[in-house]
Amino acid sequence: MRLRPSPNHDARPPGCPVDLLVLHYTGMPSAEAALARLTDPLAKVSAHYLIDEDGTVVALVPETARAWHAGVSSWRRLDGLNDRSIGIELVNPGHEWGYRAFPEPQYAACIELGRAVLGRWRIPAWRVLGHSDVAPERKQDPGELFDWARLAAAGLGLWPAPGPGRPRGVAQLQAELAEVGYPVPRHGRLDEATRLAIVAFQRHFRPERADGDPDAGTRARLDGLLAALRALEAGAPQPDI
């Protein structure tokens, strides 16, 4: 692991738990450009770690400090998630600069680091999220090419089997996305904010088609995820990390 300290951090609020791991892509042309930005005091952005495509891990901010990676964000009605999260940036040009698949060494390093973070902070596996999950109206990363199923198999996240894909109205769909954790309106209309929340869900759990259409495949994934989360909350044991 390399050290490249970033000045862009401050103290977490007293008593605030660290209970989320948020994954990003850098969305810049190169790793060095991303590191320059993440360590530039004028940029006012950072993360705890950056993982290059060759698997090199760069430590930027101590885990005990609040890095500035999530921005305006929300999950399960909790806002300002920098307070309670660890942020990992994955080097990838992103949708603006030539989005591409994440290479094998990067996945291996992400899994190793992620498992260590979860172990240190006792973060539940299902609280490993993407930036687009917590900021669906602003962000797309790490995007539909990121292999969330692979991470879940390693104990980082959930990847449940699809459910029945039962029909539901927009109001119920919004309520169930909110139950999962997504910041979504609750007015019963399929507006742009709701579609963007659906796209974020699809990028994570139904990446083959992230278009904001709550079709049968999307509903099936949502049914499976809801069943898995409800089982966890009812006390079913989680796999060891």
C-alpha positions as CSV (number, residue, x, y, z in Angstrom):
1,M,0.0,0.0,0.0
2,R,1.3,3.5,-0.9
3,L,0.7,6.6,1.1
4,R,-0.3,9.9,-0.5
5,P,-2.0,11.9,2.2
6,S,-4.8,14.3,1.2
7,P,-5.5,17.5,3.1
8,N,-9.1,17.2,2.2
9,H,-10.7,15.7,5.4
10,D,-11.9,16.7,8.8
11,A,-13.3,15.2,12.0
12,R,-16.3,12.9,12.0
13,P,-19.1,14.0,14.3
14,P,-18.7,12.8,17.9
15,G,-20.4,9.4,18.4
16,C,-21.3,8.9,14.8
17,P,-20.9,5.3,13.8
18,V,-18.9,4.2,10.7
19,D,-21.4,1.8,9.1
20,L,-21.2,2.3,5.3
21,L,-18.6,1.5,2.6
22,V,-19.2,3.5,-0.5
23,L,-17.5,2.6,-3.8
24,H,-16.8,5.1,-6.6
25,Y,-15.0,5.4,-9.9
26,T,-12.6,8.3,-10.4
27,G,-14.1,9.4,-13.7
28,M,-10.9,11.0,-14.9
29,P,-8.5,10.3,-17.8
30,S,-5.8,8.8,-15.6
31,A,-4.9,7.6,-12.1
32,E,-2.4,10.4,-11.7
33,A,-5.0,13.0,-12.6
34,A,-7.4,11.5,-10.1
35,L,-4.8,11.5,-7.4
36,A,-3.9,15.1,-8.1
37,R,-7.5,16.1,-7.7
38,L,-8.1,14.0,-4.6
39,T,-5.1,15.7,-2.9
40,D,-5.7,19.3,-4.2
41,P,-6.9,21.5,-1.3
42,L,-8.7,23.7,-3.7
43,A,-10.8,20.7,-5.1
44,K,-12.2,19.9,-1.6
45,V,-12.7,16.2,-2.5
46,S,-11.1,13.1,-1.3
47,A,-11.6,9.4,-0.4
48,H,-10.0,7.1,2.1
49,Y,-8.4,5.0,-0.6
50,L,-7.8,4.8,-4.3
51,I,-7.3,1.5,-6.1
52,D,-5.4,1.7,-9.5
53,E,-6.2,-0.7,-12.3
54,D,-3.1,-2.8,-11.5
55,G,-4.3,-3.3,-8.0
56,T,-2.1,-0.8,-6.3
57,V,-3.8,0.7,-3.2
58,V,-3.1,4.3,-2.3
59,A,-4.1,5.5,1.2
60,L,-5.3,9.1,1.2
61,V,-7.2,9.8,4.4
62,P,-7.1,7.9,7.7
63,E,-10.3,5.8,8.2
64,T,-11.0,7.6,11.5
65,A,-11.3,10.9,9.7
66,R,-14.2,12.1,7.5
67,A,-13.1,12.1,3.8
68,W,-15.1,14.2,1.3
69,H,-16.3,11.6,-1.2
70,A,-20.1,11.2,-1.0
71,G,-21.2,14.8,-1.1
72,V,-24.9,15.4,-0.9
73,S,-26.1,11.9,-0.2
74,S,-28.7,9.8,1.6
75,W,-29.4,6.2,2.5
76,R,-32.2,4.9,4.6
77,R,-33.3,8.5,5.5
78,L,-29.8,9.3,6.8
79,D,-28.2,12.3,5.0
80,G,-24.6,13.5,4.7
81,L,-23.0,10.1,4.4
82,N,-19.4,11.4,4.6
83,D,-20.0,11.4,8.4
84,R,-20.5,7.6,8.6
85,S,-18.8,6.0,5.6
86,I,-15.5,4.8,4.2
87,G,-14.9,5.8,0.6
88,I,-12.9,3.9,-2.0
89,E,-12.2,5.3,-5.4
90,L,-11.6,2.8,-8.3
91,V,-9.5,4.2,-11.2
92,N,-11.7,4.1,-14.2
93,P,-12.3,6.9,-16.8
94,G,-16.0,6.7,-16.2
95,H,-18.8,7.5,-18.6
96,E,-17.3,10.8,-19.6
97,W,-13.8,9.6,-20.6
98,G,-14.3,6.1,-22.0
99,Y,-16.0,3.9,-19.4
100,R,-14.5,0.4,-19.5
101,A,-14.6,-2.9,-17.5
102,F,-12.7,-3.1,-14.2
103,P,-9.7,-5.4,-14.5
104,E,-9.0,-8.5,-12.4
105,P,-6.2,-7.0,-10.2
106,Q,-8.5,-4.1,-9.2
107,Y,-11.3,-6.4,-8.2
108,A,-8.9,-8.5,-6.1
109,A,-7.5,-5.5,-4.3
110,C,-11.0,-4.1,-3.8
111,I,-12.2,-7.3,-2.2
112,E,-9.2,-7.6,0.0
113,L,-9.4,-4.0,1.2
114,G,-13.2,-4.0,1.5
115,R,-13.1,-7.1,3.7
116,A,-10.5,-5.5,5.9
117,V,-12.6,-2.3,6.2
118,L,-15.7,-4.2,7.1
119,G,-13.9,-6.3,9.6
120,R,-12.3,-3.3,11.3
121,W,-15.6,-1.4,11.6
122,R,-18.1,-4.3,11.8
123,I,-20.0,-2.9,8.8
124,P,-22.7,-5.3,7.7
125,A,-22.1,-6.7,4.3
126,W,-25.3,-5.3,2.9
127,R,-24.2,-1.8,3.7
128,V,-21.6,-1.8,0.8
129,L,-23.0,0.7,-1.7
130,G,-22.1,2.6,-4.9
131,H,-22.0,6.3,-5.2
132,S,-25.0,6.2,-7.5
133,D,-27.0,4.4,-4.8
134,V,-26.7,7.2,-2.3
135,A,-26.8,10.1,-4.8
136,P,-28.9,8.8,-7.8
137,E,-29.8,12.3,-9.1
138,R,-26.1,13.3,-9.4
139,K,-23.9,10.2,-9.8
140,Q,-23.5,7.1,-12.1
141,D,-20.5,5.4,-10.4
142,P,-19.2,2.8,-10.2
143,G,-21.7,2.0,-13.0
144,E,-23.2,-0.9,-14.8
145,L,-19.9,-2.5,-15.7
146,F,-19.0,-3.0,-12.0
147,D,-19.4,-6.7,-10.9
148,W,-21.5,-6.4,-7.8
149,A,-22.3,-10.1,-7.9
150,R,-18.6,-10.9,-7.6
151,L,-18.2,-8.7,-4.6
152,A,-21.3,-10.1,-2.9
153,A,-19.9,-13.6,-3.4
154,A,-16.8,-12.4,-1.4
155,G,-18.9,-11.0,1.4
156,L,-19.2,-7.4,0.2
157,G,-22.8,-6.6,-0.5
158,L,-25.9,-8.6,-1.4
159,W,-26.8,-10.4,-4.6
160,P,-30.0,-12.3,-4.0
161,A,-31.8,-14.5,-6.4
162,P,-34.6,-12.8,-8.3
163,G,-38.1,-12.9,-6.8
164,P,-41.4,-13.3,-8.6
165,G,-41.4,-9.8,-10.2
166,R,-44.9,-9.0,-8.9
167,P,-46.6,-6.0,-10.4
168,R,-47.0,-2.9,-8.3
169,G,-48.0,0.7,-8.7
170,V,-45.6,3.6,-8.6
171,A,-46.4,4.5,-5.0
172,Q,-45.6,1.0,-3.9
173,L,-42.4,0.9,-6.0
174,Q,-41.3,4.1,-4.4
175,A,-42.0,2.8,-0.9
176,E,-40.1,-0.4,-1.6
177,L,-37.1,1.4,-3.1
178,A,-37.1,3.6,0.0
179,E,-37.2,0.5,2.2
180,V,-34.1,-0.8,0.5
181,G,-32.5,2.6,1.2
182,Y,-32.7,4.7,-1.9
183,P,-33.6,8.4,-1.7
184,V,-36.7,8.5,-3.8
185,P,-39.9,10.7,-3.8
186,R,-43.0,9.2,-2.3
187,H,-45.7,11.0,-4.3
188,G,-46.8,8.2,-6.6
189,R,-45.7,9.7,-9.9
190,L,-43.0,8.2,-12.2
191,D,-41.1,11.5,-12.4
192,E,-37.4,12.1,-13.3
193,A,-36.2,11.7,-9.7
194,T,-38.0,8.3,-9.4
195,R,-36.6,7.1,-12.7
196,L,-33.1,8.1,-11.7
197,A,-33.5,6.1,-8.5
198,I,-34.6,3.1,-10.6
199,V,-31.6,3.6,-12.8
200,A,-29.3,3.5,-9.8
201,F,-31.0,0.3,-8.5
202,Q,-30.6,-1.2,-12.0
203,R,-26.9,-0.3,-12.3
204,H,-26.3,-2.1,-9.0
205,F,-28.7,-5.1,-9.2
206,R,-29.9,-5.4,-12.8
207,P,-27.0,-3.9,-14.8
208,E,-27.8,-5.5,-18.2
209,R,-30.5,-2.8,-18.6
210,A,-30.3,0.5,-16.7
211,D,-33.0,2.6,-18.4
212,G,-35.3,3.6,-15.5
213,D,-38.1,1.4,-16.7
214,P,-39.6,-0.7,-13.8
215,D,-40.0,-3.8,-16.0
216,A,-40.5,-7.4,-14.8
217,G,-36.8,-8.0,-14.5
218,T,-36.2,-5.0,-12.4
219,R,-39.2,-5.9,-10.2
220,A,-37.9,-9.4,-9.8
221,R,-34.5,-8.1,-8.6
222,L,-36.3,-5.8,-6.2
223,D,-38.4,-8.6,-4.8
224,G,-35.3,-10.7,-4.2
225,L,-33.5,-7.9,-2.5
226,L,-36.4,-7.0,-0.3
227,A,-36.8,-10.7,0.8
228,A,-33.1,-10.9,1.6
229,L,-33.0,-7.6,3.6
230,R,-36.2,-8.5,5.5
231,A,-34.6,-11.9,6.4
232,L,-31.5,-10.1,7.7
233,E,-33.5,-7.7,9.8
234,A,-35.5,-10.6,11.2
235,G,-32.3,-12.0,12.6
236,A,-31.2,-14.5,10.0
237,P,-27.4,-15.0,10.3
238,Q,-25.0,-13.2,7.9
239,P,-22.1,-15.0,6.3
240,D,-18.7,-14.5,8.0
241,I,-16.5,-11.7,6.5
